[in-house]
Amino acid sequence: MLTKPGTYPFGWQMFSDLAGNRFEVLTSDGNARTIDLAEHAVRQRDDVDYGPYLADHLCRIVPDASEVVASNLLAETAQRFPCAG
């Protein structure tokens, strides 16, 4: 079987169930609210930088938001996005 061509074309795709992206919205009174990414992104991938795309949206929908902190726990990085006044 291994020396003859298979009957199906070979296809491969890697999936990961690791949840490495986390978003927090900081409010003007100093509280932090953790955001469930599943409510805002249909597919969650750890190799996609959601911060620049979701920060403005989260600033608009969270009352009294002052800053969005986008963290990638796997890469141990965090980005801060201030909300416009």
PAZA-616948 format. One record per atom (N, C-alpha, C, O): y negated, x negated, z; residue in one letter; atom name; residue number from 0. Coordinates in pm, 1 decimal, m for minus. Last residue first. Layout:
! PAZA-616948
MARKE        Y        X        Z residuo atomo num
MARKE        Y        X        Z       A    CA NUM
...
END
This chain:
! PAZA-616948
MARKE        Y        X        Z residuo atomo num
MARKE  m5978.7   1125.7   2336.5       G     N  84
MARKE  m6049.2   1205.3   2432.1       G    CA  84
MARKE  m6032.2   1346.8   2438.6       G     C  84
MARKE  m6094.3   1412.7   2522.0       G     O  84
MARKE  m5675.2   1034.8   2199.2       A     N  83
MARKE  m5818.6   1047.6   2176.1       A    CA  83
MARKE  m5873.2   1157.5   2267.1       A     C  83
MARKE  m5819.2   1268.0   2272.7       A     O  83
MARKE  m5441.6    850.5   2386.8       C     N  82
MARKE  m5478.5    978.7   2324.9       C    CA  82
MARKE  m5630.4    983.2   2311.9       C     C  82
MARKE  m5703.6    941.0   2401.4       C     O  82
MARKE  m5291.0    533.8   2321.4       P     N  81
MARKE  m5389.8    616.6   2393.2       P    CA  81
MARKE  m5421.4    742.8   2314.8       P     C  81
MARKE  m5427.2    741.5   2191.8       P     O  81
MARKE  m4978.8    422.4   2329.6       F     N  80
MARKE  m5066.8    489.8   2233.6       F    CA  80
MARKE  m5165.0    576.2   2310.4       F     C  80
MARKE  m5127.0    682.1   2360.2       F     O  80
MARKE  m4777.6    139.7   2374.2       R     N  79
MARKE  m4869.1    237.2   2436.5       R    CA  79
MARKE  m4963.6    289.9   2330.2       R     C  79
MARKE  m5020.7    214.2   2251.8       R     O  79
MARKE  m4437.6     48.9   2364.9       Q     N  78
MARKE  m4566.1     57.0   2294.8       Q    CA  78
MARKE  m4648.3    163.7   2363.8       Q     C  78
MARKE  m4595.3    266.1   2406.8       Q     O  78
MARKE  m4188.0   m177.0   2471.7       A     N  77
MARKE  m4264.6    m54.7   2495.1       A    CA  77
MARKE  m4396.3    m65.5   2418.7       A     C  77
MARKE  m4457.3   m172.1   2409.2       A     O  77
MARKE  m3851.2   m304.0   2471.6       T     N  76
MARKE  m3990.5   m307.5   2428.1       T    CA  76
MARKE  m4056.0   m174.4   2461.7       T     C  76
MARKE  m3988.7    m72.6   2477.9       T     O  76
MARKE  m3572.1   m347.4   2477.3       E     N  75
MARKE  m3656.1   m377.6   2593.5       E    CA  75
MARKE  m3801.7   m397.6   2552.9       E     C  75
MARKE  m3866.8   m494.0   2593.3       E     O  75
MARKE  m3396.0   m259.3   2294.4       A     N  74
MARKE  m3473.7   m377.8   2257.0       A    CA  74
MARKE  m3564.2   m425.2   2370.7       A     C  74
MARKE  m3625.9   m531.3   2361.1       A     O  74
MARKE  m3299.8    m40.5   2441.4       L     N  73
MARKE  m3207.0   m141.2   2390.7       L    CA  73
MARKE  m3279.1   m270.8   2355.7       L     C  73
MARKE  m3229.0   m379.6   2384.1       L     O  73
MARKE  m3520.4    116.9   2499.6       L     N  72
MARKE  m3447.9     55.1   2610.1       L    CA  72
MARKE  m3353.2    m53.7   2563.4       L     C  72
MARKE  m3328.0   m149.3   2636.7       L     O  72
MARKE  m3822.4    145.4   2383.9       N     N  71
MARKE  m3689.2    128.6   2328.3       N    CA  71
MARKE  m3610.6     48.3   2430.8       N     C  71
MARKE  m3631.2    m72.0   2446.8       N     O  71
MARKE  m4079.9    377.7   2457.4       S     N  70
MARKE  m3995.8    265.2   2499.1       S    CA  70
MARKE  m3865.8    264.5   2421.3       S     C  70
MARKE  m3806.4    369.3   2395.9       S     O  70
MARKE  m4403.8    476.1   2440.0       A     N  69
MARKE  m4278.2    482.4   2364.8       A    CA  69
MARKE  m4197.5    357.5   2398.9       A     C  69
MARKE  m4241.1    245.4   2372.8       A     O  69
MARKE  m4633.1    659.5   2605.4       V     N  68
MARKE  m4560.4    532.9   2615.6       V    CA  68
MARKE  m4425.3    551.9   2548.2       V     C  68
MARKE  m4343.1    632.3   2592.0       V     O  68
MARKE  m4947.7    795.5   2552.6       V     N  67
MARKE  m4804.5    809.3   2525.4       V    CA  67
MARKE  m4743.0    669.8   2532.3       V     C  67
MARKE  m4794.0    574.8   2472.9       V     O  67
MARKE  m5218.8    923.4   2750.1       E     N  66
MARKE  m5151.8    811.8   2683.5       E    CA  66
MARKE  m5003.9    845.7   2663.1       E     C  66
MARKE  m4942.9    915.0   2744.5       E     O  66
MARKE  m5322.2   1161.5   2836.7       S     N  65
MARKE  m5415.1   1050.0   2820.1       S    CA  65
MARKE  m5352.2    933.8   2743.1       S     C  65
MARKE  m5422.4    855.5   2679.1       S     O  65
MARKE  m5307.3   1515.6   2823.6       A     N  64
MARKE  m5242.6   1387.2   2795.0       A    CA  64
MARKE  m5348.2   1278.7   2777.5       A     C  64
MARKE  m5450.5   1300.1   2712.4       A     O  64
MARKE  m5373.3   1781.2   2880.2       D     N  63
MARKE  m5431.5   1675.8   2963.0       D    CA  63
MARKE  m5365.4   1539.2   2941.9       D     C  63
MARKE  m5366.9   1455.6   3032.2       D     O  63
MARKE  m5074.6   1922.9   2747.3       P     N  62
MARKE  m5207.8   1942.1   2805.4       P    CA  62
MARKE  m5248.3   1822.6   2892.1       P     C  62
MARKE  m5167.1   1769.7   2967.9       P     O  62
MARKE  m4921.8   1817.4   2460.7       V     N  61
MARKE  m4912.4   1806.7   2607.0       V    CA  61
MARKE  m5053.2   1820.3   2665.3       V     C  61
MARKE  m5140.8   1738.8   2636.3       V     O  61
MARKE  m4986.7   1827.6   2189.7       I     N  60
MARKE  m4913.5   1940.2   2249.6       I    CA  60
MARKE  m4902.0   1934.2   2401.4       I     C  60
MARKE  m4875.0   2036.2   2464.8       I     O  60
MARKE  m5133.9   1596.7   2118.7       R     N  59
MARKE  m5186.7   1730.2   2089.2       R    CA  59
MARKE  m5117.2   1840.4   2168.0       R     C  59
MARKE  m5181.7   1936.8   2209.1       R     O  59
MARKE  m4972.8   1385.8   2195.6       C     N  58
MARKE  m5107.9   1396.6   2252.7       C    CA  58
MARKE  m5166.3   1535.4   2231.7       C     C  58
MARKE  m5239.6   1586.1   2316.7       C     O  58
MARKE  m4755.8   1431.0   2028.2       L     N  57
MARKE  m4740.0   1452.5   2172.4       L    CA  57
MARKE  m4874.9   1462.0   2241.7       L     C  57
MARKE  m4890.0   1538.4   2337.1       L     O  57
MARKE  m4873.9   1362.4   1780.3       H     N  56
MARKE  m4818.5   1496.5   1802.9       H    CA  56
MARKE  m4808.4   1526.3   1952.4       H     C  56
MARKE  m4847.7   1633.8   1997.6       H     O  56
MARKE  m4932.1   1091.5   1820.2       D     N  55
MARKE  m5040.0   1187.6   1794.4       D    CA  55
MARKE  m4995.0   1330.5   1821.5       D     C  55
MARKE  m5069.5   1410.0   1878.9       D     O  55
MARKE  m4661.9    992.3   1859.7       A     N  54
MARKE  m4766.9    978.5   1960.9       A    CA  54
MARKE  m4879.8   1079.8   1940.9       A     C  54
MARKE  m4919.0   1147.3   2036.1       A     O  54
MARKE  m4482.0   1004.6   1648.3       L     N  53
MARKE  m4480.9   1110.9   1748.1       L    CA  53
MARKE  m4596.8   1106.0   1846.6       L     C  53
MARKE  m4626.9   1206.6   1910.8       L     O  53
MARKE  m4533.6    780.7   1488.6       Y     N  52
MARKE  m4526.3    913.1   1427.5       Y    CA  52
MARKE  m4536.1   1025.9   1530.1       Y     C  52
MARKE  m4592.7   1131.3   1501.1       Y     O  52
MARKE  m4526.7    551.0   1643.2       P     N  51
MARKE  m4646.0    579.3   1563.1       P    CA  51
MARKE  m4648.7    721.3   1505.5       P     C  51
MARKE  m4755.9    774.9   1477.3       P     O  51
MARKE  m4254.8    589.8   1768.2       G     N  50
MARKE  m4383.0    586.6   1837.6       G    CA  50
MARKE  m4504.0    620.9   1752.9       G     C  50
MARKE  m4578.1    712.7   1787.9       G     O  50
MARKE  m4015.3    559.5   1638.3       Y     N  49
MARKE  m4075.9    692.6   1638.5       Y    CA  49
MARKE  m4218.2    693.2   1695.0       Y     C  49
MARKE  m4293.5    787.7   1671.6       Y     O  49
MARKE  m3855.1    344.3   1460.5       D     N  48
MARKE  m3968.6    337.3   1551.9       D    CA  48
MARKE  m4043.6    470.3   1545.0       D     C  48
MARKE  m4125.9    490.9   1455.8       D     O  48
MARKE  m3507.9    337.0   1445.6       V     N  47
MARKE  m3629.5    396.7   1391.6       V    CA  47
MARKE  m3737.7    391.4   1498.7       V     C  47
MARKE  m3714.6    429.5   1613.5       V     O  47
MARKE  m3278.3    257.6   1565.3       D     N  46
MARKE  m3343.1    158.8   1478.9       D    CA  46
MARKE  m3470.1    212.9   1414.4       D     C  46
MARKE  m3534.1    142.3   1336.4       D     O  46
MARKE  m3175.8    470.9   1701.1       D     N  45
MARKE  m3239.3    366.8   1780.1       D    CA  45
MARKE  m3309.7    263.0   1694.5       D     C  45
MARKE  m3392.6    187.5   1745.3       D     O  45
MARKE  m3231.0    801.0   1600.5       R     N  44
MARKE  m3173.2    670.2   1567.6       R    CA  44
MARKE  m3249.2    564.5   1644.2       R     C  44
MARKE  m3372.0    567.8   1651.7       R     O  44
MARKE  m3180.0   1134.3   1587.4       Q     N  43
MARKE  m3227.6   1028.2   1674.3       Q    CA  43
MARKE  m3154.4    899.7   1641.1       Q     C  43
MARKE  m3032.1    890.9   1652.2       Q     O  43
MARKE  m3290.0   1394.4   1391.8       R     N  42
MARKE  m3193.6   1284.4   1403.7       R    CA  42
MARKE  m3254.3   1175.6   1489.0       R     C  42
MARKE  m3366.5   1130.9   1465.1       R     O  42
MARKE  m3506.9   1558.3   1464.6       V     N  41
MARKE  m3375.8   1615.5   1434.2       V    CA  41
MARKE  m3267.2   1510.1   1449.0       V     C  41
MARKE  m3164.3   1534.5   1512.0       V     O  41
MARKE  m3739.9   1539.3   1717.8       A     N  40
MARKE  m3678.2   1465.5   1607.8       A    CA  40
MARKE  m3536.8   1518.1   1586.3       A     C  40
MARKE  m3456.5   1521.7   1679.6       A     O  40
MARKE  m3815.1   1703.2   1927.8       H     N  39
MARKE  m3916.2   1664.7   1829.1       H    CA  39
MARKE  m3861.7   1589.0   1709.3       H     C  39
MARKE  m3931.1   1575.8   1608.5       H     O  39
MARKE  m3618.0   1746.0   2108.1       E     N  38
MARKE  m3705.4   1860.4   2078.5       E    CA  38
MARKE  m3803.6   1830.6   1965.8       E     C  38
MARKE  m3868.3   1921.6   1913.9       E     O  38
MARKE  m3505.1   1497.9   2145.0       A     N  37
MARKE  m3429.7   1595.8   2065.4       A    CA  37
MARKE  m3513.9   1718.9   2030.9       A     C  37
MARKE  m3483.8   1788.8   1934.1       A     O  37
MARKE  m3666.4   1368.5   2328.3       L     N  36
MARKE  m3683.4   1337.4   2186.2       L    CA  36
MARKE  m3613.1   1439.0   2096.9       L     C  36
MARKE  m3657.3   1463.5   1984.7       L     O  36
MARKE  m3825.9   1496.0   2592.5       D     N  35
MARKE  m3693.3   1499.1   2530.4       D    CA  35
MARKE  m3711.5   1481.5   2379.3       D     C  35
MARKE  m3765.3   1569.1   2311.7       D     O  35
MARKE  m4042.8   1301.3   2787.8       I     N  34
MARKE  m4028.7   1391.8   2673.4       I    CA  34
MARKE  m3887.2   1381.1   2618.3       I     C  34
MARKE  m3834.9   1271.2   2599.6       I     O  34
MARKE  m4162.1   1286.4   3116.2       T     N  33
MARKE  m4064.1   1237.1   3020.4       T    CA  33
MARKE  m4042.4   1343.2   2913.2       T     C  33
MARKE  m4025.6   1461.1   2944.3       T     O  33
MARKE  m4480.4   1240.5   3234.6       R     N  32
MARKE  m4386.3   1345.1   3193.5       R    CA  32
MARKE  m4293.2   1287.3   3088.1       R     C  32
MARKE  m4338.7   1243.8   2982.3       R     O  32
MARKE  m4660.7   1123.0   3506.8       A     N  31
MARKE  m4586.0   1088.1   3386.0       A    CA  31
MARKE  m4484.8   1198.2   3358.4       A     C  31
MARKE  m4413.2   1242.9   3447.9       A     O  31
MARKE  m4995.5   1147.7   3644.5       N     N  30
MARKE  m4854.4   1186.7   3638.3       N    CA  30
MARKE  m4792.5   1144.0   3505.7       N     C  30
MARKE  m4862.0   1130.5   3405.0       N     O  30
MARKE  m5266.7   1097.0   3640.4       G     N  29
MARKE  m5176.0    990.0   3677.0       G    CA  29
MARKE  m5028.9   1024.9   3675.2       G     C  29
MARKE  m4945.2    938.8   3702.1       G     O  29
MARKE  m5438.5   1282.7   3539.6       D     N  28
MARKE  m5427.6   1279.0   3685.5       D    CA  28
MARKE  m5323.9   1177.0   3733.3       D     C  28
MARKE  m5295.3   1170.0   3852.8       D     O  28
MARKE  m5408.5   1263.4   3265.7       S     N  27
MARKE  m5529.7   1205.8   3324.8       S    CA  27
MARKE  m5525.6   1202.5   3477.2       S     C  27
MARKE  m5601.2   1127.4   3538.7       S     O  27
MARKE  m5063.1   1169.5   3200.5       T     N  26
MARKE  m5174.3   1264.2   3204.5       T    CA  26
MARKE  m5291.8   1201.5   3278.0       T     C  26
MARKE  m5276.8   1099.0   3344.6       T     O  26
MARKE  m4843.1   1018.4   2976.3       L     N  25
MARKE  m4920.5   1003.1   3098.8       L    CA  25
MARKE  m5039.1   1098.2   3092.3       L     C  25
MARKE  m5107.4   1106.3   2990.2       L     O  25
MARKE  m4533.2   1082.3   2853.4       V     N  24
MARKE  m4673.6   1114.2   2834.0       V    CA  24
MARKE  m4740.7   1102.3   2970.0       V     C  24
MARKE  m4700.6   1167.5   3066.4       V     O  24
MARKE  m4270.6    887.4   2725.7       E     N  23
MARKE  m4337.3    943.2   2843.0       E    CA  23
MARKE  m4482.0    969.7   2805.0       E     C  23
MARKE  m4545.1    891.0   2734.5       E     O  23
MARKE  m3966.8    852.6   2556.9       F     N  22
MARKE  m4110.0    878.5   2549.8       F    CA  22
MARKE  m4157.8    937.0   2681.4       F     C  22
MARKE  m4093.7   1024.3   2740.0       F     O  22
MARKE  m3717.7    630.6   2442.6       R     N  21
MARKE  m3766.1    718.3   2548.4       R    CA  21
MARKE  m3917.2    731.5   2535.3       R     C  21
MARKE  m3986.8    634.2   2506.4       R     O  21
MARKE  m3425.6    528.5   2274.3       N     N  20
MARKE  m3566.7    565.3   2264.8       N    CA  20
MARKE  m3603.8    660.3   2378.1       N     C  20
MARKE  m3532.7    756.7   2406.5       N     O  20
MARKE  m3151.0    492.5   2304.5       G     N  19
MARKE  m3240.0    383.2   2338.1       G    CA  19
MARKE  m3387.3    417.6   2336.1       G     C  19
MARKE  m3467.8    342.6   2391.4       G     O  19
MARKE  m2860.7    605.5   2350.2       A     N  18
MARKE  m2993.4    667.8   2355.2       A    CA  18
MARKE  m3093.6    562.5   2399.3       A     C  18
MARKE  m3117.9    545.7   2518.8       A     O  18
MARKE  m2584.1    562.7   2142.8       L     N  17
MARKE  m2669.4    507.0   2246.1       L    CA  17
MARKE  m2807.7    571.7   2238.5       L     C  17
MARKE  m2862.9    589.3   2129.9       L     O  17
MARKE  m2410.7    628.5   1949.6       D     N  16
MARKE  m2447.9    735.7   2041.4       D    CA  16
MARKE  m2533.1    683.4   2155.9       D     C  16
MARKE  m2552.1    752.9   2255.7       D     O  16
MARKE  m2418.9    547.8   1608.6       S     N  15
MARKE  m2432.4    501.8   1745.7       S    CA  15
MARKE  m2471.9    619.1   1833.3       S     C  15
MARKE  m2556.8    699.8   1795.5       S     O  15
MARKE  m2239.8    480.7   1312.9       F     N  14
MARKE  m2311.0    573.9   1397.8       F    CA  14
MARKE  m2315.4    517.0   1538.9       F     C  14
MARKE  m2224.1    446.2   1581.3       F     O  14
MARKE  m2222.3    349.4    987.5       M     N  13
MARKE  m2211.6    325.7   1130.5       M    CA  13
MARKE  m2295.0    428.1   1206.3       M     C  13
MARKE  m2407.8    458.3   1167.4       M     O  13
MARKE  m2018.5    410.8    713.5       Q     N  12
MARKE  m2147.0    433.6    776.0       Q    CA  12
MARKE  m2128.6    417.8    926.1       Q     C  12
MARKE  m2031.5    466.7    983.8       Q     O  12
MARKE  m1857.7    365.8    406.8       W     N  11
MARKE  m1870.0    327.0    545.7       W    CA  11
MARKE  m2010.4    356.7    594.2       W     C  11
MARKE  m2108.6    330.8    524.6       W     O  11
MARKE  m1601.7    418.8    166.1       G     N  10
MARKE  m1735.7    447.7    216.0       G    CA  10
MARKE  m1742.1    415.4    363.6       G     C  10
MARKE  m1645.1    434.7    437.0       G     O  10
MARKE  m1408.7    364.5   m117.5       F     N   9
MARKE  m1437.5    323.1     19.6       F    CA   9
MARKE  m1581.7    356.7     54.1       F     C   9
MARKE  m1673.1    325.5    m22.3       F     O   9
MARKE  m1251.4    628.5   m295.4       P     N   8
MARKE  m1350.7    521.1   m287.6       P    CA   8
MARKE  m1381.6    490.9   m141.0       P     C   8
MARKE  m1380.5    578.7    m54.7       P     O   8
MARKE   m897.9    673.4   m289.5       Y     N   7
MARKE  m1030.9    722.4   m253.9       Y    CA   7
MARKE  m1129.1    605.5   m253.1       Y     C   7
MARKE  m1092.6    494.7   m213.7       Y     O   7
MARKE   m662.6    551.7   m341.4       T     N   6
MARKE   m693.6    669.6   m421.8       T    CA   6
MARKE   m832.6    725.2   m392.9       T     C   6
MARKE   m879.9    814.1   m463.7       T     O   6
MARKE   m666.0    189.6   m359.2       G     N   5
MARKE   m654.3    318.1   m291.9       G    CA   5
MARKE   m691.2    432.8   m383.9       G     C   5
MARKE   m745.3    411.5   m492.4       G     O   5
MARKE   m477.0    m52.4   m541.0       P     N   4
MARKE   m602.9     17.1   m515.0       P    CA   4
MARKE   m576.3    152.5   m448.6       P     C   4
MARKE   m477.6    220.0   m478.2       P     O   4
MARKE   m226.3   m242.3   m363.4       K     N   3
MARKE   m265.4   m154.0   m473.0       K    CA   3
MARKE   m399.0    m87.6   m439.8       K     C   3
MARKE   m430.7    m68.5   m322.4       K     O   3
MARKE   m165.4   m377.7   m134.2       T     N   2
MARKE   m181.9   m456.8   m256.4       T    CA   2
MARKE   m223.6   m373.0   m375.7       T     C   2
MARKE   m254.1   m429.0   m481.1       T     O   2
MARKE   m123.6   m198.2     69.7       L     N   1
MARKE   m242.1   m281.4     77.0       L    CA   1
MARKE   m266.0   m361.3    m49.9       L     C   1
MARKE   m377.5   m408.7    m71.5       L     O   1
MARKE    119.2    m80.7      0.0       M     N   0
MARKE      0.0      0.0      0.0       M    CA   0
MARKE   m127.1    m86.0      0.0       M     C   0
MARKE   m226.5    m49.9    m62.9       M     O   0
END
